[in-house]
Amino acid sequence: MMMIGEQFPWLTGMILLPLVASLLIPILPAKEGKQVRWYAMGVAIADFVLMCYVFVQHYDPSNSGFQLVEKYDWLPAIGLSWSVSVDGISMPLVLLAGLVTTLAMFSAWQVDHKPRLFYVLMLMLYSAQIGVFVAQDILLLFIMWELELVPVYLLISIWGGKKRQYAAMKFLLYTAAASIFILVAALAMGWYGGDNVTFDMVELGLKDYPLGLELFLYAGLLVAFGVKLAIFPLHTWLPDAHGEASAPVSMILAGVLLKMGGYGLIRLNMGLLSDAHVYFAPILATLGVVNIVYGALTSFG
């Protein structure tokens, strides 16, 4: 196992703190769920404070490159590494995820139905969000992307409104089906070039892909991230999910999860498939205008 950089693994700590803490919830006392609530809120606050500390003390906003770089050989047989870092795009989103999730924890104080499971899922979702924004291995990003799906599905289906089962299943089917395109793109880019199998995004960005392959992968990723971003006409899961989700989950949906779609477009489509982006840029601009007009028209209803 190898680590690049000699600094403390701050980003790994941010990811693992909520995840490991969630696994300890089943052994906590169950007196009216109060201990679980205070414990989960404490973990969320601690992780957010850690993010703020790292941003102030260890992150340099004037540096446009990747910082706090950590890279471990995880599963070298398939080319998977635990590679995480932040830059000017991802660091603000990490802070946003911490702030919104912490506030969502506070708003969930009245949850008294299966509080243990609720806070286990919330903390797991917390870890997955951070993992998506800091992952520098495209296969690791896909894993974190999938890790987010199940908690959201359960949070809607168990603590949602009257039509929660329908809304949760619709969310799961849309996002799970769309995420297949991320996996296909990851494998295609990682395996392209023969012997040098890598999923590291920096190395993937240096590869010279055929234009036809880039266009195909770009289109697939546009669908995957377009669903998460809920752009027209891939948005129909969102009204049901928002309408049936509880307030804390709705906060995370609007405040963080939709941003993951935009982040993916910037990091993968624009960053790794720049030649194809030249062809798709007018389409993205058109979609932007259509969504503005569509949103304005639907607001009358």
TILOFI-472263 format. One record per residue (C-alpha): residue number from 1; z, y, x. Coordinates in Angstrom, 1 decimal, decimal comma. Last residue first. Example, Ala and Ser with C-alpha at 12.3 -4.5 7.8 and 13.67 -1.06 7.14 Angstrom:
<r miro="2" w="7,1" v="-1,1" u="13,7"/>
<r miro="1" w="7,8" v="-4,5" u="12,3"/>
This chain:
<r miro="301" w="-12,3" v="25,9" u="-49,0"/>
<r miro="300" w="-13,2" v="29,2" u="-47,4"/>
<r miro="299" w="-12,0" v="27,9" u="-44,0"/>
<r miro="298" w="-14,8" v="25,3" u="-44,2"/>
<r miro="297" w="-17,3" v="28,1" u="-43,6"/>
<r miro="296" w="-15,5" v="29,5" u="-40,5"/>
<r miro="295" w="-15,1" v="26,1" u="-39,0"/>
<r miro="294" w="-18,7" v="25,3" u="-39,5"/>
<r miro="293" w="-19,8" v="28,5" u="-37,9"/>
<r miro="292" w="-17,6" v="28,1" u="-34,9"/>
<r miro="291" w="-18,6" v="24,4" u="-34,7"/>
<r miro="290" w="-22,3" v="25,1" u="-34,8"/>
<r miro="289" w="-21,9" v="27,8" u="-32,1"/>
<r miro="288" w="-20,1" v="25,4" u="-29,8"/>
<r miro="287" w="-22,5" v="22,6" u="-30,5"/>
<r miro="286" w="-25,4" v="24,8" u="-29,6"/>
<r miro="285" w="-23,7" v="25,7" u="-26,3"/>
<r miro="284" w="-23,1" v="22,1" u="-25,6"/>
<r miro="283" w="-26,7" v="21,2" u="-26,3"/>
<r miro="282" w="-27,9" v="24,0" u="-24,0"/>
<r miro="281" w="-25,7" v="22,6" u="-21,2"/>
<r miro="280" w="-27,0" v="19,1" u="-21,7"/>
<r miro="279" w="-29,9" v="19,3" u="-19,3"/>
<r miro="278" w="-28,1" v="21,1" u="-16,5"/>
<r miro="277" w="-25,1" v="18,8" u="-17,2"/>
<r miro="276" w="-27,3" v="15,8" u="-16,2"/>
<r miro="275" w="-27,5" v="17,1" u="-12,6"/>
<r miro="274" w="-23,7" v="17,9" u="-12,6"/>
<r miro="273" w="-22,6" v="14,4" u="-13,5"/>
<r miro="272" w="-19,3" v="14,2" u="-11,6"/>
<r miro="271" w="-17,7" v="17,6" u="-12,2"/>
<r miro="270" w="-19,4" v="18,8" u="-15,4"/>
<r miro="269" w="-19,2" v="15,5" u="-17,3"/>
<r miro="268" w="-16,1" v="14,1" u="-15,6"/>
<r miro="267" w="-13,6" v="17,0" u="-15,1"/>
<r miro="266" w="-14,9" v="19,6" u="-17,5"/>
<r miro="265" w="-15,8" v="17,2" u="-20,4"/>
<r miro="264" w="-12,6" v="15,2" u="-19,8"/>
<r miro="263" w="-10,5" v="18,4" u="-19,9"/>
<r miro="262" w="-12,1" v="19,4" u="-23,2"/>
<r miro="261" w="-11,2" v="16,0" u="-24,7"/>
<r miro="260" w="-7,7" v="16,1" u="-23,3"/>
<r miro="259" w="-7,2" v="19,5" u="-24,9"/>
<r miro="258" w="-7,3" v="17,8" u="-28,3"/>
<r miro="257" w="-4,3" v="15,7" u="-27,3"/>
<r miro="256" w="-2,2" v="18,6" u="-26,1"/>
<r miro="255" w="-1,3" v="21,3" u="-28,7"/>
<r miro="254" w="-3,1" v="20,0" u="-31,8"/>
<r miro="253" w="-2,1" v="16,4" u="-31,6"/>
<r miro="252" w="1,2" v="17,1" u="-29,9"/>
<r miro="251" w="2,3" v="19,5" u="-32,7"/>
<r miro="250" w="1,0" v="17,1" u="-35,3"/>
<r miro="249" w="3,2" v="14,4" u="-33,8"/>
<r miro="248" w="6,3" v="16,6" u="-34,1"/>
<r miro="247" w="5,4" v="17,8" u="-37,6"/>
<r miro="246" w="4,9" v="14,3" u="-39,1"/>
<r miro="245" w="1,3" v="13,0" u="-39,2"/>
<r miro="244" w="-0,5" v="12,7" u="-42,6"/>
<r miro="243" w="-2,5" v="15,9" u="-42,8"/>
<r miro="242" w="-3,0" v="16,1" u="-39,1"/>
<r miro="241" w="-4,4" v="12,6" u="-38,9"/>
<r miro="240" w="-6,5" v="12,9" u="-42,0"/>
<r miro="239" w="-8,0" v="16,3" u="-41,0"/>
<r miro="238" w="-8,6" v="14,9" u="-37,4"/>
<r miro="237" w="-10,5" v="11,7" u="-38,2"/>
<r miro="236" w="-13,5" v="13,6" u="-39,5"/>
<r miro="235" w="-14,2" v="15,4" u="-36,2"/>
<r miro="234" w="-17,2" v="13,7" u="-34,7"/>
<r miro="233" w="-19,7" v="15,9" u="-36,5"/>
<r miro="232" w="-18,5" v="18,5" u="-35,5"/>
<r miro="231" w="-16,1" v="18,6" u="-32,5"/>
<r miro="230" w="-12,9" v="16,7" u="-32,7"/>
<r miro="229" w="-11,9" v="17,2" u="-29,0"/>
<r miro="228" w="-11,0" v="13,5" u="-28,9"/>
<r miro="227" w="-14,3" v="12,6" u="-30,6"/>
<r miro="226" w="-16,3" v="14,9" u="-28,4"/>
<r miro="225" w="-14,6" v="13,4" u="-25,3"/>
<r miro="224" w="-16,0" v="10,0" u="-26,1"/>
<r miro="223" w="-19,3" v="11,2" u="-27,5"/>
<r miro="222" w="-19,9" v="13,5" u="-24,5"/>
<r miro="221" w="-18,9" v="10,6" u="-22,2"/>
<r miro="220" w="-21,7" v="8,5" u="-23,7"/>
<r miro="219" w="-24,3" v="11,3" u="-23,4"/>
<r miro="218" w="-23,2" v="12,0" u="-19,8"/>
<r miro="217" w="-23,5" v="8,3" u="-18,9"/>
<r miro="216" w="-27,0" v="8,0" u="-20,2"/>
<r miro="215" w="-28,1" v="11,3" u="-18,6"/>
<r miro="214" w="-26,6" v="10,3" u="-15,3"/>
<r miro="213" w="-28,3" v="7,0" u="-15,3"/>
<r miro="212" w="-31,7" v="8,6" u="-16,0"/>
<r miro="211" w="-31,1" v="11,1" u="-13,3"/>
<r miro="210" w="-30,5" v="8,4" u="-10,7"/>
<r miro="209" w="-27,0" v="8,8" u="-9,1"/>
<r miro="208" w="-26,4" v="10,3" u="-5,7"/>
<r miro="207" w="-22,7" v="9,6" u="-4,9"/>
<r miro="206" w="-20,5" v="12,5" u="-3,7"/>
<r miro="205" w="-18,8" v="13,0" u="-7,1"/>
<r miro="204" w="-17,8" v="9,4" u="-7,1"/>
<r miro="203" w="-16,0" v="9,9" u="-3,8"/>
<r miro="202" w="-13,9" v="12,7" u="-5,3"/>
<r miro="201" w="-13,4" v="10,8" u="-8,5"/>
<r miro="200" w="-11,9" v="7,8" u="-6,8"/>
<r miro="199" w="-13,3" v="4,7" u="-8,7"/>
<r miro="198" w="-14,6" v="3,0" u="-5,7"/>
<r miro="197" w="-16,8" v="-0,1" u="-5,0"/>
<r miro="196" w="-18,7" v="0,5" u="-1,7"/>
<r miro="195" w="-20,7" v="-2,8" u="-1,6"/>
<r miro="194" w="-23,5" v="-1,9" u="-4,0"/>
<r miro="193" w="-24,2" v="1,8" u="-4,7"/>
<r miro="192" w="-23,1" v="2,0" u="-8,3"/>
<r miro="191" w="-20,0" v="-0,1" u="-9,0"/>
<r miro="190" w="-17,7" v="2,8" u="-9,5"/>
<r miro="189" w="-20,2" v="4,9" u="-11,4"/>
<r miro="188" w="-21,2" v="2,1" u="-13,8"/>
<r miro="187" w="-17,6" v="0,9" u="-14,2"/>
<r miro="186" w="-16,2" v="4,3" u="-15,0"/>
<r miro="185" w="-19,1" v="5,2" u="-17,3"/>
<r miro="184" w="-18,6" v="2,0" u="-19,3"/>
<r miro="183" w="-14,9" v="2,5" u="-19,5"/>
<r miro="182" w="-15,3" v="6,1" u="-20,7"/>
<r miro="181" w="-17,9" v="5,0" u="-23,2"/>
<r miro="180" w="-15,4" v="2,4" u="-24,6"/>
<r miro="179" w="-13,2" v="5,3" u="-25,3"/>
<r miro="178" w="-15,3" v="6,2" u="-28,3"/>
<r miro="177" w="-14,4" v="3,0" u="-30,1"/>
<r miro="176" w="-10,7" v="3,4" u="-29,4"/>
<r miro="175" w="-10,8" v="7,0" u="-30,5"/>
<r miro="174" w="-12,5" v="6,5" u="-33,8"/>
<r miro="173" w="-10,9" v="3,2" u="-34,7"/>
<r miro="172" w="-7,4" v="4,4" u="-33,8"/>
<r miro="171" w="-7,6" v="7,7" u="-35,6"/>
<r miro="170" w="-9,1" v="6,0" u="-38,7"/>
<r miro="169" w="-6,3" v="3,4" u="-38,6"/>
<r miro="168" w="-3,6" v="6,1" u="-38,4"/>
<r miro="167" w="-5,1" v="8,1" u="-41,3"/>
<r miro="166" w="-5,4" v="5,1" u="-43,5"/>
<r miro="165" w="-1,9" v="3,9" u="-42,8"/>
<r miro="164" w="-0,5" v="7,4" u="-43,2"/>
<r miro="163" w="-1,8" v="8,0" u="-46,7"/>
<r miro="162" w="1,6" v="8,7" u="-48,1"/>
<r miro="161" w="2,8" v="10,8" u="-45,2"/>
<r miro="160" w="3,5" v="9,8" u="-41,6"/>
<r miro="159" w="6,5" v="8,2" u="-39,8"/>
<r miro="158" w="5,3" v="4,6" u="-39,4"/>
<r miro="157" w="1,5" v="4,9" u="-39,4"/>
<r miro="156" w="1,4" v="8,3" u="-37,6"/>
<r miro="155" w="3,8" v="7,4" u="-34,8"/>
<r miro="154" w="2,3" v="4,0" u="-34,5"/>
<r miro="153" w="-1,2" v="5,2" u="-34,0"/>
<r miro="152" w="0,0" v="8,0" u="-31,6"/>
<r miro="151" w="1,9" v="5,4" u="-29,5"/>
<r miro="150" w="-1,1" v="3,1" u="-29,4"/>
<r miro="149" w="-3,7" v="5,6" u="-28,3"/>
<r miro="148" w="-1,9" v="7,3" u="-25,4"/>
<r miro="147" w="-1,9" v="4,2" u="-23,2"/>
<r miro="146" w="-5,7" v="4,0" u="-23,7"/>
<r miro="145" w="-6,2" v="7,4" u="-22,0"/>
<r miro="144" w="-3,8" v="6,5" u="-19,3"/>
<r miro="143" w="-5,8" v="3,4" u="-18,5"/>
<r miro="142" w="-9,1" v="5,4" u="-18,6"/>
<r miro="141" w="-7,6" v="7,9" u="-16,2"/>
<r miro="140" w="-6,6" v="5,1" u="-13,9"/>
<r miro="139" w="-10,2" v="3,9" u="-14,0"/>
<r miro="138" w="-11,5" v="7,4" u="-13,2"/>
<r miro="137" w="-9,1" v="7,6" u="-10,2"/>
<r miro="136" w="-8,0" v="11,2" u="-9,8"/>
<r miro="135" w="-5,4" v="11,0" u="-12,5"/>
<r miro="134" w="-3,3" v="14,2" u="-13,0"/>
<r miro="133" w="-4,3" v="15,2" u="-16,5"/>
<r miro="132" w="-4,5" v="11,7" u="-18,0"/>
<r miro="131" w="-1,2" v="10,7" u="-16,4"/>
<r miro="130" w="0,6" v="13,7" u="-17,9"/>
<r miro="129" w="-0,5" v="12,8" u="-21,4"/>
<r miro="128" w="0,3" v="9,1" u="-20,8"/>
<r miro="127" w="3,9" v="9,9" u="-19,7"/>
<r miro="126" w="4,6" v="12,0" u="-22,8"/>
<r miro="125" w="3,1" v="9,3" u="-25,1"/>
<r miro="124" w="5,6" v="6,8" u="-23,6"/>
<r miro="123" w="8,4" v="9,3" u="-24,3"/>
<r miro="122" w="7,3" v="9,8" u="-27,9"/>
<r miro="121" w="6,9" v="6,1" u="-28,4"/>
<r miro="120" w="10,4" v="5,2" u="-27,2"/>
<r miro="119" w="11,6" v="8,2" u="-29,2"/>
<r miro="118" w="10,3" v="6,8" u="-32,5"/>
<r miro="117" w="11,3" v="3,3" u="-31,7"/>
<r miro="116" w="14,9" v="4,2" u="-31,3"/>
<r miro="115" w="14,9" v="6,6" u="-34,2"/>
<r miro="114" w="13,9" v="3,9" u="-36,7"/>
<r miro="113" w="14,0" v="6,2" u="-39,7"/>
<r miro="112" w="16,4" v="9,1" u="-38,9"/>
<r miro="111" w="14,0" v="11,8" u="-37,8"/>
<r miro="110" w="15,8" v="15,1" u="-38,4"/>
<r miro="109" w="15,8" v="16,1" u="-34,7"/>
<r miro="108" w="12,0" v="15,7" u="-34,4"/>
<r miro="107" w="11,5" v="19,5" u="-34,0"/>
<r miro="106" w="13,4" v="19,4" u="-30,7"/>
<r miro="105" w="11,3" v="16,5" u="-29,4"/>
<r miro="104" w="8,2" v="18,5" u="-30,4"/>
<r miro="103" w="9,4" v="21,4" u="-28,3"/>
<r miro="102" w="9,7" v="19,1" u="-25,3"/>
<r miro="101" w="6,2" v="17,7" u="-26,0"/>
<r miro="100" w="4,7" v="21,1" u="-26,3"/>
<r miro="99" w="6,3" v="22,4" u="-23,1"/>
<r miro="98" w="5,5" v="19,4" u="-20,9"/>
<r miro="97" w="2,0" v="19,0" u="-22,2"/>
<r miro="96" w="1,3" v="22,7" u="-21,5"/>
<r miro="95" w="2,8" v="22,4" u="-18,0"/>
<r miro="94" w="0,4" v="19,5" u="-17,3"/>
<r miro="93" w="-2,4" v="21,5" u="-18,8"/>
<r miro="92" w="-1,7" v="24,4" u="-16,5"/>
<r miro="91" w="-1,8" v="22,0" u="-13,5"/>
<r miro="90" w="-5,0" v="20,3" u="-14,5"/>
<r miro="89" w="-7,6" v="23,0" u="-14,1"/>
<r miro="88" w="-6,2" v="24,9" u="-11,2"/>
<r miro="87" w="-5,7" v="21,7" u="-9,3"/>
<r miro="86" w="-3,5" v="18,6" u="-9,5"/>
<r miro="85" w="-3,3" v="15,3" u="-7,8"/>
<r miro="84" w="-3,1" v="11,5" u="-8,6"/>
<r miro="83" w="-4,6" v="8,4" u="-7,2"/>
<r miro="82" w="-3,0" v="5,1" u="-8,0"/>
<r miro="81" w="-5,9" v="3,0" u="-6,8"/>
<r miro="80" w="-8,3" v="0,6" u="-8,4"/>
<r miro="79" w="-11,1" v="-0,8" u="-6,3"/>
<r miro="78" w="-11,3" v="-4,2" u="-8,0"/>
<r miro="77" w="-9,6" v="-6,2" u="-5,2"/>
<r miro="76" w="-7,8" v="-3,1" u="-4,1"/>
<r miro="75" w="-5,4" v="-3,3" u="-7,1"/>
<r miro="74" w="-2,9" v="-0,5" u="-6,4"/>
<r miro="73" w="-3,8" v="1,1" u="-3,0"/>
<r miro="72" w="-1,8" v="4,3" u="-3,3"/>
<r miro="71" w="-3,0" v="7,9" u="-3,3"/>
<r miro="70" w="-0,9" v="11,0" u="-3,8"/>
<r miro="69" w="-2,3" v="14,5" u="-3,5"/>
<r miro="68" w="0,2" v="17,3" u="-4,3"/>
<r miro="67" w="-2,9" v="19,7" u="-4,3"/>
<r miro="66" w="-6,5" v="19,5" u="-5,1"/>
<r miro="65" w="-8,6" v="22,5" u="-4,1"/>
<r miro="64" w="-8,6" v="26,1" u="-5,4"/>
<r miro="63" w="-5,7" v="27,2" u="-3,4"/>
<r miro="62" w="-4,5" v="30,6" u="-4,6"/>
<r miro="61" w="-2,3" v="29,0" u="-7,3"/>
<r miro="60" w="-0,2" v="27,2" u="-4,5"/>
<r miro="59" w="1,9" v="24,4" u="-6,0"/>
<r miro="58" w="5,1" v="23,3" u="-4,3"/>
<r miro="57" w="7,9" v="25,6" u="-5,2"/>
<r miro="56" w="6,9" v="27,3" u="-8,5"/>
<r miro="55" w="4,7" v="24,6" u="-9,9"/>
<r miro="54" w="7,0" v="21,8" u="-8,7"/>
<r miro="53" w="10,0" v="23,5" u="-10,2"/>
<r miro="52" w="8,2" v="24,0" u="-13,5"/>
<r miro="51" w="7,1" v="20,4" u="-13,7"/>
<r miro="50" w="10,7" v="19,2" u="-12,9"/>
<r miro="49" w="12,0" v="21,4" u="-15,6"/>
<r miro="48" w="9,6" v="19,8" u="-18,0"/>
<r miro="47" w="10,7" v="16,3" u="-16,9"/>
<r miro="46" w="14,3" v="17,2" u="-17,3"/>
<r miro="45" w="13,7" v="18,7" u="-20,8"/>
<r miro="44" w="11,9" v="15,6" u="-22,0"/>
<r miro="43" w="14,6" v="13,4" u="-20,6"/>
<r miro="42" w="17,4" v="15,4" u="-22,2"/>
<r miro="41" w="15,6" v="15,4" u="-25,5"/>
<r miro="40" w="15,3" v="11,6" u="-25,3"/>
<r miro="39" w="19,0" v="11,2" u="-24,5"/>
<r miro="38" w="20,1" v="13,6" u="-27,1"/>
<r miro="37" w="18,1" v="11,9" u="-29,8"/>
<r miro="36" w="19,1" v="8,4" u="-28,7"/>
<r miro="35" w="22,8" v="9,4" u="-28,7"/>
<r miro="34" w="22,4" v="10,8" u="-32,2"/>
<r miro="33" w="20,8" v="7,6" u="-33,6"/>
<r miro="32" w="23,4" v="7,2" u="-36,3"/>
<r miro="31" w="25,6" v="5,4" u="-33,7"/>
<r miro="30" w="23,0" v="3,1" u="-32,0"/>
<r miro="29" w="24,4" v="2,9" u="-28,5"/>
<r miro="28" w="21,7" v="2,8" u="-25,9"/>
<r miro="27" w="20,3" v="-0,5" u="-24,7"/>
<r miro="26" w="16,9" v="-0,2" u="-26,6"/>
<r miro="25" w="16,5" v="3,4" u="-25,1"/>
<r miro="24" w="16,2" v="2,1" u="-21,5"/>
<r miro="23" w="12,5" v="1,4" u="-21,6"/>
<r miro="22" w="11,8" v="5,0" u="-22,7"/>
<r miro="21" w="13,5" v="6,3" u="-19,6"/>
<r miro="20" w="11,1" v="4,4" u="-17,4"/>
<r miro="19" w="8,1" v="6,0" u="-19,1"/>
<r miro="18" w="9,6" v="9,5" u="-19,4"/>
<r miro="17" w="10,4" v="9,5" u="-15,6"/>
<r miro="16" w="7,4" v="7,6" u="-14,5"/>
<r miro="15" w="4,7" v="10,2" u="-15,0"/>
<r miro="14" w="6,6" v="13,2" u="-13,6"/>
<r miro="13" w="7,8" v="11,1" u="-10,7"/>
<r miro="12" w="4,3" v="10,1" u="-9,9"/>
<r miro="11" w="3,4" v="13,7" u="-9,8"/>
<r miro="10" w="6,3" v="14,6" u="-7,5"/>
<r miro="9" w="5,6" v="12,0" u="-4,9"/>
<r miro="8" w="7,6" v="13,7" u="-2,1"/>
<r miro="7" w="5,3" v="15,2" u="0,5"/>
<r miro="6" w="3,8" v="13,1" u="3,4"/>
<r miro="5" w="0,2" v="12,9" u="2,2"/>
<r miro="4" w="-1,9" v="10,0" u="1,5"/>
<r miro="3" w="0,0" v="6,9" u="0,5"/>
<r miro="2" w="-1,0" v="3,4" u="1,4"/>
<r miro="1" w="0,0" v="0,0" u="0,0"/>
